[in-house]
Amino acid sequence: MLRVMIVEDEQPILDLMERLVGEHPLLQVAGAFTSPIAALDRHAELKPDAVFLDIEMPKMGGIQLAEKLKEQNEELQVVFTTAYPDYAVDAFRVHAVDYLLKPVTSEDLERVAARLLKLHVMRSALRPAVAADQEPIARCFGTFETRGSNGSLINWPTRKTEELFAYLLAYPNRLVGQWHLADLLWPDLDEDRALHNVHNSVYRLKKALKDAGVSLDLSNSNDGYRLQLSPDFSDLERFRDFMNRTAEIDERNTAEAAKLLRSHAGSLYGGKDYSWSAGLAAEIATKQAGLARMLTAYYRRIGNRSAAKETLRVYLLHAPLDEEITGELLRLYAEDGEAGSFRAQYEQYVRGLEEELGAAPAEEIRKLAAAFVHKATEA
């Protein structure tokens, strides 16, 4: 799925574009703006694969905005929307993928989406992948640990220093305000003392990383901090990079996807009780489930049912109460007549729900179990 940012200064047209893009199965709205200045400011944070830009906008036109965005990401795919076809020549000056004449229709979007996806797949295939055996410096799945250049774990001077690093890893390549960090990490302290703690913790963080031989671009500007990261620095960034550039699993990325599913399992930061991380942890968990579903769908598509079941079992090791994935695995067992595996998985799921949540399986899963037992009894 491609992440798309939309910039259109007329709100009704922006709403239309947001709806059309949001309804397309291959596209996801990463951000929608009436202000080109706001879009430029948020671009690095949102990391879209493509942008739909209105050409005629006040303060900064679409052509100028495209040039500035391309300076930040030369691989960004640009599509212009305009009521004036005479702009086509200017549009292709900035290597635009295409341009759409207003009013944009779903048929227009379908044509452009196909081109965007084709170019995205081609570029992904040419992009050098991170070495499969290269361990990331920071591990964020199922634990939270950072290793120095000699492979030893970094012992942080304070718990807040560690939490500060966790937050910067969670939101890299964007400016994080110092007052925001003060409120986030020291909400009970007065402003001056909280801000002093921010500066002190940043100093300690940089020193700890330097002493461990870890080179990191952590800069201070405009009363805030920005941590620049490459996709191979942390397992979290590696996972995000794969998910952002992958619309579906096929023979070219199956091995990488299977490795990611196994090595990027467990809760974010090992379930550390950071007050700010609950929403992000839920978002990552949803993407982990999405990866398992995509990989399972690929294996089913090529007829490798054993690999499909193994994929679901691997995921459920770390998320045993996931109702949708459990149901999918039970259906596969039922379809293949694997009574023993079906019974063991179902009973394990029932026990887990009762012990952890004091709940019973959903009606759909109970019906599935009843139907399978009835069929097995008749046989």
N, C-alpha and C positions, 0 to 999 in steps of 0.2 A: 504494500500500500504506500502510495506517495503522499508526503506531507505538502500541503499547498497553502501559501499565504496569499491573501487577496487584498488588493489596495484599490479602492474606488471611492471618489469623493462624494458621490451621490448616494445617500443612505438607502433609498429604495432599490437601486441597482445593486448595491453591495449585498443587501438582504437576498436578492434573487440569486446572485452568484454564490453566496454562502449556501443557499438551499440546494442549488444544482450540484455544486461540488460535494456537499455533504451526503447527497443521495447516490453519488456514483460509487460503485463497489471497489474501485481501485484508488480512490482519492480520499484524503482526510484533511479537513480544514485545520491548519496549524495556527492560523490567526487571520483576523479580518479587520481592516483599518480604513477609516475615511481620511486619515492624515498620513501622507507619505513620510513625514518626519518621524511620527510614532512608529511606523513600519520599519524604518531604517534603524531606529533605536532598539527594536525588539528582534531584529533579524537574527543576530548572533545567538540569542537565547532560544528562539523557536526552531532554528535549523531546518527550514523548509527545503524540500527537494525541488520545488518549482514555485514560481510566483505568477499571479495573474494581475497585471498592472493596467490601470486606466492611463491612457497617454496624456490626456489633457486634465491636469490638476493644478490648483493654485499653489504657490510657493515653490513647488518642485514637480516638474512634469514626469511622466512615466519613463521617458527615455533617460533623463538625468538620474532618476532613482535606480533604474536598471544598471547604469554604469557604476553607481556607488555600491550596489549590492554585489555586482560581479567582482568588485575589488575585494570584498570580504570572502566571496566563494565563487571561484571562476567556473565551477561545475554547475552552478545554479541554472535551472532551466526557466526561461522567461517567455511568457505568453502575454501579448498585449490585447487589450480590449479597447475598441474605439468606434465612434460613429462615422469616422472619416477614413475611407480606404486609401487616401493619398499619403497616409503616414507609413504605409507598408515599407517603403525604402528605408526610412529612418529606423524602423523597428528592426530590420535585419542588419543594420549597422552594429547593433550590440548583440548580434548572433542570437536573435530571438528564435524560439522553436516554431512559433506560429503567431498569428494575430486573429482575433475574433471580432466580427462586426456586431455592434449592438443592434437590436436586443439579442443577447446570447440565448441559444436554445439548447435543450438536452442533446440534440443530434450534433450540434457544433462541439459541445463538450466531449461527447463520445469520440469524435474524430481526433481531437487534440489529446485526450487522455491516452489513446492508443500510441500516439507519437511520443508522448512523454515517457510512457512505460518502456517502450522499445529502446529509447536512448538511455534510460536509467539502467536497464538490464545490461546493455552494451558496456556502459561505463563501469558498472559493478564488476563485470567479468574481467575488465582490464586493470582494475584497481588492485595493487599488491595487497595480499591478505597478511594479517598478523601471523607470524609463525605459530603453528599449532601447538608446539611444545614450549613456547615462551611463556613463562609464568608472569602474571602482572605484578607490579610492585605493591599495589593495594588490593586486598581481597575484601569484598563487601557482601558476598552471598553466603549465608549460613554462619558467618563470623565477621569480625572486623579486625584485620591485622595488616600492618605495613612492614615491609622488609627493606633493610638497607642494602647497600651495594655488595656486602659480604654475605647476604642471605639471612642475617640475624634479624629477629623481630625488633622493631623500634619500641622502646619503652617511653611513653609520653610523660612529660614532667607533671602534668595534671590531667584530670579527667576532662576538664573543659577544653584543654588544648586538643585532646583527641576528638571531642565532639565538634569543635570548630573545624577540624580537618574533615570530619565526616560530612559536615554541611557543605563545605566548599567542593568536596568530591561529588556530592549529590547535585550541585548546581554549578558546574564548571563553565568556563568561557563566557561568563556574564559578570557584570559589575554588581557586587553585593554591598549595600550601604553599611557604614560602620554603626549607625544608629539602629539599623535593623538587626544587626548582630548583637548589639547591646541589649535590645529588648528581647531578643530570642533566647539568648544564653544566660542573661542575668536580669530576668524580669522583676525581681524583688529588690534590686539595688537602686539607689538614686542614680540619676543620669550621669553625673561626673564620674562616679566610681565605676559604673558599668562600662563607660567608654574607656576608662583607664584599663580595665580588665581586657577589653577587646584588643587594645594596642599591645598590652603585655603578652597576651596569648598568641597574637600573630608573631611577635618577636620570638617567643619560645618555640612556636611551630617551625619557623624558618631555621632556627638554630638546631632543633632536633633533626630536621631533614638534612641539613648541611653536615652535621656531625656523623650522620649515617651514610653519607655519600650519595644522597638522593638529590638530583638536580631538578628543580621545579620553578616554573615561571609564575610566581605569586607577586603581583604588582599592586601598588597603592596609587589610586587616582580618584579625583573628584569625591573625596571623603568616603571612599569605599575600596574594596579589594576585588581583584579579578584573578582567578586561578585558571591558567591556560593548560589544557590537558590534551594529549594525543589519545586515540582510541585504545592503545595498548597499555596505558598506565594502570588502569584498574579494570577488574572484571566487570564492574558496573558499566563503564564506558564502552568496553568491548561488546557487551550484551546490547546496549543501546544502539551502537553503531550497526550491528548486524540487523536488528529489528527495524531500524530506520531505512536501511537500504534493501530490505527484502520484502517483496510483495507476495511471494509464494515460495514454497520449497520445491526444488526440482533436482535433477541429477547433478547439477553443478555445485549446489550448496548443501546437499544432504549430509555429507560428512561433517561439515562445519556446524550445521544445525544440531546434529546428534551429540557432538562434543559439547556444544554450549548447553544443551539441555542437562547433560550429566554434571558438568563442572560449574554451572551457574544455577545451582539449586539451593533451596533453603531460604529463610526469611532475610530481608535486607538488614545488614549489620548484625546478623545473628540475633535479631529480636531485641537489641539494646533499647532501653526505654528513653529514647529521645522524644521530647514532646512534639517536635516539628516533623517527625519522620513518618507518622502514621499514614498520611495521605499518599506520600511517595511510595511507602512500602506496599500499599494496596495497589497502586498503579503498576509497580514492578511485578507483583504477584499476578496481576491480570495479563501482563505481557508474557510471563513464564507459561501460564496456561495457554495463551495464544500460540506460543512456539510449539508446545506439545500437540495442540490441535492441528497446526499446519503440517507438522512432521507426520502425524498419524494419517492425515488426509492423503499425503503423498504416498505413504506406504500402502494404503488401501487402494489408491489409484493404480499402482503398479502390481497389485495382487500379492504383496508381501505382508500377509496378515500376522505372521509371527513377529515381525519387526514392529508392526502397528501396536500389538499388545504389549511388547516389551517397552515401547516408548511411553505408553500410558502407565505401566507399572513403575517405571523410573520416576515419572512425575509424581505419582501418588505416594512414593516413599517420603516425600517432603510436604505433601499437601493431601493427606489421607482422607480428609473430609470434603474434598471438592466434589460436589454433587454431579456436575455435568460430566467430568472426566470419569468418575466412577461408573456412571450410567453407560458411557461409551464402552468402557472395558467390559462391563457385564453383558452388554449387547453382543460384543464380539465373542465372548465365551459362549453365550446362548446360541448364536448362529453356527458356531463350530462344534456344538454339542459337548463342550468341556464341563461336565457336571461338577467335578471335583474343584476345579479352579473357580467356577462360578460360585459354588457354595462357600468356599474359603474367603473369597473377596467380599461377598455379601455379608457374611457373618462378622468379618473384621470391620466393615463399614458400620454395621449396626452397633457393635460394641463401642466403636470410637465416638459415634454420635451420642450414645447414651452417657459415656464417661465424661466427654468433654463439654457437651451442650445440654445433656438431659433431654435429648430430642429423639424422634423416630425418623426413619427415612421418608422422603417425599413420596406422595401417592404413586407417581409414575414408576419409581424404582420398586416400590412394594408390588405393584401390578406386574412388573417385569419378572420379579422373583416368583410370584405366584404362578404366572403363566409357564415359566420354565420348569417349576416343580411339577405342575400338572402334566406337562408334556413328557417329562422324564418318567413319571409314574405310569402313564399310559404305555410308554415304550417298554 
